[in-house]
Amino acid sequence: MATLKEVQTQIGAVKKTKQITKAMGMVATSRLRGAQTAMHGFRSYAEKFSEVLGSLSEKAGNDASPLLVPREEVKKINIVLCTSDRGLCGGFNVNLTGKAGSFVKDSAIGAEVEISFTNFGKKGKDWCKNNNFSIVDEHIGVVGTKFGFNIASTAGRKLVDGYLSGDYDEVYIIYSKFISMAKQISTLKQVLPIPAIEKSIEDIEEDAPYVAEHICEPSPDEILGDLLPRSIYVQLYSALLETSTSEHAARMAAMDNATNACNDMIDRLTLAYNKARQASITADLMDIVGGAEALKG
């Protein structure tokens, strides 16, 4: 059995750990509110942007921009991997890198495909280095902080230029989609070539075409030339907002679980301390009684 001093030391160490996890949970909670507000605010803009883009695509057709035309043969794929810079957020980063690993494995089956990565976050960068993947661009210190649209536009412009120049045949983004405080889903999404606008279930069942309701001047083709690259920036910025919000939610949950685990450990150690203390008192009493009996004899 551990001595009283050892148990006291363990209790003190666990209490200090509890203070740290509780403080980190409070910081994650405060940051989550701001990130969640920004994410929900941008969602409405992204949905409306997608609606306008769908209307213009119906009018202009798929030949309006090379960003809409799929390549006949896919040999080069770039993956935008969004992770956090820090750990202590449960399985958040593991789920994202696992999604990337599964996609790379599926893409390489039966074909010689060159995979490269654009990393947002240190954890994704470290994972790519450990697995000897090519990194063409990296952005550290973005996810989990306050960032502007210029971050997404700068990275998105490189992706568009790379696709047009033939450096990439397809571009995908892997990010964490925020569903609720307790649920974040690792999501894979194609961004280049720009996929067709998805129709609702009702439209698919009724085979109804997309209803165009926007008047375009000077022409849909010219407007698409400017909006299509912007759609890449919008998707990238939205993915970064979703990932930032998911990271804070995951860290808050992980720190809450860690704090509860510390409480349970403190309870167990306190019980062990009381047992050891009682055993020590009992031993002292036995010595006193034994000494008294010896003196009587």
C-alpha positions as CSV (number, residue, x, y, z in Angstrom):
1,M,0.0,0.0,0.0
2,A,1.2,3.5,-0.8
3,T,2.4,5.7,2.0
4,L,0.4,8.8,3.1
5,K,3.0,11.1,1.6
6,E,2.9,9.4,-1.8
7,V,-0.9,9.6,-1.9
8,Q,-0.9,13.2,-0.9
9,T,1.6,14.0,-3.7
10,Q,-0.6,12.2,-6.2
11,I,-3.7,14.1,-5.0
12,G,-1.8,17.4,-5.4
13,A,-0.6,16.5,-8.9
14,V,-4.1,15.6,-10.0
15,K,-5.6,18.8,-8.6
16,K,-3.1,20.9,-10.5
17,T,-4.0,18.9,-13.7
18,K,-7.6,19.6,-13.0
19,Q,-6.9,23.4,-12.8
20,I,-5.2,23.3,-16.2
21,T,-8.0,21.3,-17.9
22,K,-10.7,23.5,-16.4
23,A,-8.9,26.6,-17.5
24,M,-8.4,25.3,-21.1
25,G,-12.0,24.3,-21.2
26,M,-13.1,27.8,-20.3
27,V,-10.8,29.3,-22.9
28,A,-12.2,26.9,-25.6
29,T,-15.8,27.9,-24.5
30,S,-15.1,31.6,-24.9
31,R,-13.4,31.1,-28.3
32,L,-16.2,28.8,-29.5
33,R,-18.8,31.5,-29.2
34,G,-17.0,33.9,-31.5
35,A,-16.1,31.2,-34.0
36,Q,-19.7,29.8,-34.0
37,T,-21.1,33.3,-34.6
38,A,-18.8,33.9,-37.6
39,M,-19.5,30.4,-39.0
40,H,-23.3,30.8,-38.8
41,G,-23.1,34.3,-40.3
42,F,-21.1,33.2,-43.3
43,R,-23.3,30.1,-44.0
44,S,-26.1,32.3,-45.2
45,Y,-23.8,34.1,-47.6
46,A,-22.3,30.9,-48.9
47,E,-25.8,29.4,-49.5
48,K,-26.9,32.5,-51.4
49,F,-23.7,32.6,-53.4
50,S,-24.2,28.9,-54.4
51,E,-27.8,29.8,-55.5
52,V,-26.6,32.6,-57.7
53,L,-23.8,30.5,-59.1
54,G,-26.3,27.7,-59.9
55,S,-28.5,30.1,-61.8
56,L,-25.6,31.5,-63.9
57,S,-24.3,28.0,-64.6
58,E,-27.7,27.0,-66.0
59,K,-27.7,30.0,-68.3
60,A,-24.1,29.7,-69.4
61,G,-23.6,26.0,-69.7
62,N,-20.6,23.9,-68.7
63,D,-18.4,25.3,-71.5
64,A,-18.4,28.8,-70.0
65,S,-15.2,28.2,-67.9
66,P,-12.4,25.6,-67.8
67,L,-13.0,25.4,-64.1
68,L,-16.3,23.5,-64.9
69,V,-14.8,20.9,-67.3
70,P,-13.5,17.7,-65.7
71,R,-10.2,16.3,-67.0
72,E,-10.3,13.2,-69.2
73,E,-7.6,11.5,-67.1
74,V,-6.8,12.3,-63.4
75,K,-3.1,11.9,-62.6
76,K,-2.5,14.7,-60.1
77,I,-4.7,15.4,-57.0
78,N,-4.2,18.1,-54.5
79,I,-5.8,17.8,-51.1
80,V,-6.5,20.8,-48.8
81,L,-6.2,19.3,-45.3
82,C,-7.6,21.4,-42.5
83,T,-6.5,20.5,-39.0
84,S,-5.6,22.3,-35.8
85,D,-2.2,23.6,-34.7
86,R,-2.5,22.1,-31.2
87,G,-3.7,18.9,-29.7
88,L,-5.7,18.1,-26.5
89,C,-8.9,18.0,-28.6
90,G,-9.8,14.3,-28.5
91,G,-9.9,12.5,-31.8
92,F,-10.4,15.7,-33.8
93,N,-7.2,15.6,-35.8
94,V,-7.0,11.8,-35.9
95,N,-10.4,11.7,-37.7
96,L,-9.3,14.3,-40.3
97,T,-6.0,12.7,-41.0
98,G,-7.7,9.3,-41.1
99,K,-10.2,10.6,-43.7
100,A,-7.2,11.9,-45.8
101,G,-5.4,8.5,-45.5
102,S,-8.5,6.6,-46.6
103,F,-9.0,8.9,-49.6
104,V,-5.4,8.6,-50.6
105,K,-5.5,4.8,-50.4
106,D,-8.7,4.6,-52.4
107,S,-7.4,7.1,-55.1
108,A,-4.1,5.2,-55.5
109,I,-5.8,1.8,-56.1
110,G,-5.3,0.6,-59.7
111,A,-3.8,3.9,-60.9
112,E,-0.6,5.9,-60.7
113,V,-1.9,9.1,-59.1
114,E,0.4,11.8,-57.7
115,I,-1.0,13.2,-54.4
116,S,0.0,16.5,-53.0
117,F,-1.2,18.4,-49.9
118,T,-2.1,22.0,-49.0
119,N,-2.0,22.1,-45.2
120,F,-3.9,24.3,-42.8
121,G,-2.7,23.4,-39.4
122,K,0.4,22.0,-37.8
123,K,-1.1,18.6,-37.0
124,G,-1.9,17.9,-40.7
125,K,1.5,19.1,-41.8
126,D,3.2,16.8,-39.3
127,W,1.1,13.9,-40.5
128,C,2.0,14.5,-44.1
129,K,5.7,14.6,-43.2
130,N,5.5,11.4,-41.3
131,N,3.9,9.7,-44.2
132,N,6.2,11.2,-46.8
133,F,3.5,13.1,-48.7
134,S,4.4,16.1,-50.9
135,I,3.4,19.5,-49.3
136,V,3.0,22.3,-51.9
137,D,1.7,24.9,-49.5
138,E,1.2,25.3,-45.8
139,H,-0.6,27.8,-43.5
140,I,0.1,27.6,-39.8
141,G,-1.6,29.6,-37.1
142,V,-4.9,30.0,-39.0
143,V,-7.4,27.4,-37.7
144,G,-8.6,28.2,-34.2
145,T,-7.8,31.9,-34.5
146,K,-9.5,34.9,-35.9
147,F,-8.7,35.2,-39.6
148,G,-10.0,37.1,-42.6
149,F,-11.2,36.2,-46.0
150,N,-7.9,37.1,-47.5
151,I,-6.4,33.9,-46.1
152,A,-8.9,31.8,-48.1
153,S,-8.6,34.0,-51.3
154,T,-4.8,33.8,-51.3
155,A,-4.7,30.0,-50.9
156,G,-7.7,29.6,-53.3
157,R,-5.9,31.7,-56.0
158,K,-3.0,29.3,-55.9
159,L,-5.3,26.3,-56.2
160,V,-7.1,27.9,-59.2
161,D,-3.8,28.8,-60.9
162,G,-2.4,25.3,-60.3
163,Y,-5.5,23.7,-61.8
164,L,-5.5,26.0,-64.9
165,S,-1.7,25.4,-65.4
166,G,-2.2,21.6,-65.2
167,D,-0.4,21.1,-61.9
168,Y,-3.6,19.5,-60.5
169,D,-6.3,17.6,-62.3
170,E,-8.6,17.6,-59.2
171,V,-8.6,19.5,-55.9
172,Y,-10.4,18.2,-52.8
173,I,-10.8,19.7,-49.3
174,I,-11.0,17.8,-46.1
175,Y,-12.4,19.7,-43.1
176,S,-14.5,19.1,-40.0
177,K,-18.2,20.1,-40.5
178,F,-19.8,21.4,-37.4
179,I,-23.1,19.8,-36.7
180,S,-23.6,20.4,-32.9
181,M,-21.5,20.7,-29.8
182,A,-21.3,17.0,-29.5
183,K,-20.9,16.1,-33.2
184,Q,-18.4,17.1,-35.8
185,I,-18.1,15.2,-39.0
186,S,-14.9,14.8,-41.1
187,T,-16.0,15.8,-44.6
188,L,-14.4,15.3,-48.0
189,K,-15.5,17.8,-50.7
190,Q,-14.4,18.3,-54.3
191,V,-13.7,21.9,-55.2
192,L,-12.0,21.6,-58.6
193,P,-13.3,21.1,-61.2
194,I,-16.3,22.8,-59.8
195,P,-19.0,20.0,-59.5
196,A,-22.6,20.6,-60.7
197,I,-24.9,22.4,-58.3
198,E,-26.8,19.7,-56.3
199,K,-30.6,19.7,-56.7
200,S,-33.0,19.1,-53.9
201,I,-34.7,15.7,-53.5
202,E,-38.0,17.2,-54.7
203,D,-36.3,18.4,-57.9
204,I,-34.7,15.1,-58.5
205,E,-38.0,13.2,-58.0
206,E,-39.9,15.6,-60.2
207,D,-37.0,16.0,-62.7
208,A,-37.5,19.7,-62.5
209,P,-34.7,22.0,-63.9
210,Y,-33.0,24.7,-61.8
211,V,-35.2,27.8,-61.9
212,A,-33.1,30.8,-63.0
213,E,-34.3,34.0,-61.4
214,H,-31.3,36.4,-61.8
215,I,-31.0,39.0,-64.5
216,C,-27.4,39.1,-65.7
217,E,-25.5,42.1,-67.2
218,P,-23.4,42.1,-69.3
219,S,-23.7,38.2,-69.8
220,P,-23.6,35.0,-67.7
221,D,-20.3,34.0,-69.2
222,E,-18.5,37.1,-68.3
223,I,-19.9,37.1,-64.7
224,L,-19.0,33.5,-64.3
225,G,-15.4,34.3,-65.2
226,D,-15.3,36.3,-62.0
227,L,-17.6,34.3,-59.7
228,L,-16.2,30.8,-60.3
229,P,-12.8,31.6,-58.8
230,R,-14.6,33.4,-56.0
231,S,-16.7,30.3,-55.3
232,I,-13.4,28.4,-54.5
233,Y,-12.5,31.1,-52.0
234,V,-15.9,31.0,-50.4
235,Q,-15.8,27.2,-50.0
236,L,-12.3,27.3,-48.6
237,Y,-13.2,30.1,-46.1
238,S,-16.4,28.3,-45.1
239,A,-14.4,25.1,-44.5
240,L,-11.9,26.9,-42.3
241,L,-14.7,28.5,-40.3
242,E,-16.3,25.1,-39.8
243,T,-13.0,23.5,-38.8
244,S,-12.2,26.3,-36.3
245,T,-15.6,26.0,-34.7
246,S,-15.3,22.2,-34.6
247,E,-11.9,22.4,-33.0
248,H,-13.1,24.6,-30.1
249,A,-16.1,22.3,-29.6
250,A,-13.9,19.2,-29.6
251,R,-11.4,20.7,-27.2
252,M,-14.1,21.9,-24.8
253,A,-15.6,18.4,-24.7
254,A,-12.2,16.8,-24.3
255,M,-11.2,19.2,-21.4
256,D,-14.6,18.6,-19.8
257,N,-14.1,14.8,-19.9
258,A,-10.5,15.3,-18.5
259,T,-11.8,17.4,-15.7
260,N,-14.4,14.8,-14.8
261,A,-11.7,12.1,-14.9
262,C,-9.6,14.2,-12.5
263,N,-12.5,14.4,-10.1
264,D,-13.0,10.7,-10.2
265,M,-9.3,10.1,-9.6
266,I,-9.2,12.6,-6.7
267,D,-12.1,10.7,-5.1
268,R,-10.3,7.4,-5.5
269,L,-7.0,8.8,-4.1
270,T,-8.9,10.4,-1.2
271,L,-10.4,7.1,-0.3
272,A,-7.0,5.4,-0.6
273,Y,-5.5,8.2,1.6
274,N,-8.2,7.7,4.2
275,K,-7.6,3.9,4.3
276,A,-3.9,4.4,4.6
277,R,-4.3,7.0,7.4
278,Q,-6.7,4.7,9.2
279,A,-4.3,1.8,8.9
280,S,-1.5,4.0,10.3
281,I,-3.7,5.1,13.2
282,T,-4.7,1.5,13.9
283,A,-1.0,0.4,13.8
284,D,-0.1,3.1,16.3
285,L,-2.9,2.1,18.6
286,M,-1.8,-1.5,18.5
287,D,1.7,-0.5,19.4
288,I,0.5,1.6,22.4
289,V,-1.8,-1.2,23.6
290,G,1.0,-3.8,23.1
291,G,3.4,-1.6,25.1
292,A,0.9,-1.1,27.9
293,E,0.3,-4.8,28.2
294,A,4.0,-5.4,28.2
295,L,4.5,-3.0,31.1
296,K,1.7,-4.7,33.1
297,G,3.4,-8.0,32.6
